[in-house]
Amino acid sequence: MYVCICNAISDKEVRGAIALGARSLADLAATLGVATRCGRCADCASRLVREACPEAADCAHGDD
């Protein structure tokens, strides 16, 4: 499914970026371009980050 229609970014791409270390919407914006145009995808992208890594500090250290 597309998360960001403006930049044609799928949920698989977002999950991949999270697996590689993205821990915030700002990280996703910098790496993929999520929410850099209309911004309608910001909530969905942020939710994917929270679901994949509820505690960013623990997840970043591989403790999940």
Buried (B, 14 or more C-beta within 10 A) or exposed (E): EEBBEBBEBEBEBBBEBBEEEBBBBEBBBEBBBBBBEEEEBBEBBBEBBEEBBEEBEEBEEEEE
